[in-house]
Amino acid sequence: MNRSWPAWLSALSVALVFGMQALASEQNVDSLLAANRLDIDAAISPEGVLVPGQKLTLTISIATDSWFAGGTRIRIPEVAGLVVLQTEQFANNASERRGSQNWVIQRWSLDVYPQRAGEFSLPPISAKVTIAAGPGETIEGELVSPPVNFSVSLPDSLQGLNNWVATPELEVQQHLDRAVDNLQVGEAFEREIELKASDVLAMMLPAFVAEELTGLSAYPSPPVLDNATNRGQTVASRTERISYVAESEGEYLLPARDFFWWDTSRDELRVATLPAIKIVVGAGVAKATDGPQNTVRITPRHFLLAIGGLIALVWMAWMVRVIVRLVPFGALKTQATRGLRKVIDLRKPALPERLNPDGNVGE
C-alpha cells in the first residue's frame, strides 16, 4: 500500500517553514526588547560612603528568554576622573525563572576606580550580542545599557592627606639582609619593603622614597609591581629594594614611616607603620667620648681560669695549716737557729787577719 502525504499537508508544512523563516528574519534586537524577551541593565556597587581610590564594581546584566548563540562583546567607556578596567575576560552565566519561562543571564563585571571626589555619570555601555531565534536562526545586534550615576565624597579624616589607599586590608612589612648594629665603613646592606592590599591595583600603592643621610648612601632599585586575582578578588603588591652603603662612622636612624589607608569594610581611616631602624657604623657612639674606651669581654675560658686560681689558693692555705700543726714550733725554731748560725760561720774568713797574732814579726 503506497502511503503519501496529502498535497494540502505538504503545502501547509512548506508554508509554516517559510513563515517561521520570515518571522525570524523580521525579528531583531529592538523587537526582542519591545516584546520583553530581551533586556539589559547596569548597576554600581557597593553603596554608601564612597571615597577616591575605592574599588567599585559596575555589573552589566543581559537576559534573554532564549539562549546566547555566540560570544558577547562590550565596549568600555572613557570617563574623566574614572579608571574603568575589564579584569574578567568572561561573563558569569546564570538562569532564573520569570513567570512561566526560564531566562538565561550573562553578567559582566567592570572595575571602576574614582580618582577624585564629586558626582560621576557612567554613560550607556554597548554590548554586541547573538541570540538564538530558532533552529539554525540567530539574531545579532547591539544593546545599550542605561547610564549609571553615583557620588564620591571625601570624609573629614582624609582632608589634608596627600595620598592613601582605599582597601579592606593593607599589610606593610620590611626586612634587612643582615645585622646593622656593627657595620664597618664600606660595608652594605639591603632593605626590602613590601606593601600588599586587596581590591586595588599595584600602580595605586604609594611609592617609598629612600632617606637622604650624609654618610649613609641609598641606592633604590626599580619597584616590582604585581597584580593577582583569586576568586574575583584582586590582590596587589609593591616591593621596594634599597641598598645602603656605609661611608663614614657614626649612628644613623632610618625613621619610622606611616602609611594611611581607608578601611572600606569599616569606613574609617587607619594607619600602618614601619618601625624605625638604628644603624651603627664603626665606633658609633664611642667615638664621641673624650678618650679611648676598651671593652673587655668575659669569656667562659676566663671564668674557668679564675675558678682554677681560687682552688689553688685554697689548697695552698690548707697545706700551710697542716704543716704548722704537724711540726712543733719550738723544735722548728731551734732548727732554724742552728741553720742560721751555720750560714753565719760560713761567711767568716778561713785564716786570721794576722799570722801569729802574738808575735812581733813584721813590726
Secondary structure, 3 states (H helix, E strand, C coil): CCCCCCHHHHHHHHHHHHHHHHHHHHCCHHHHHHCCCEEEEEEEECCCCCCCCCCEEEEEEEEECCCECCCCEECCCCCCCEEEECCCCCCEEEEEEECCEEEEEEEEEEEEEECCCEEEEECCCEEEEEEEEECCEEEEEEEECCCEEEEECCCHHHCCCCCCEEECCEEEEEEECCCCCCECCCCEEEEEEEEEEECCCHHHCCCCCCCCECCEEEEECCCEEEEEEECCEEEEEEEEEEEEEECCCEEEEECCEEEEEEECCCCEEEEEEECCEEEEECCHHHHHCCCCCCCCCCCHHHHHHHHHHHHHHHHHHHHHHHHHHHCCHHHHHHHHHHHHHHHHHHCCCCCCCCCCCCCCCCC
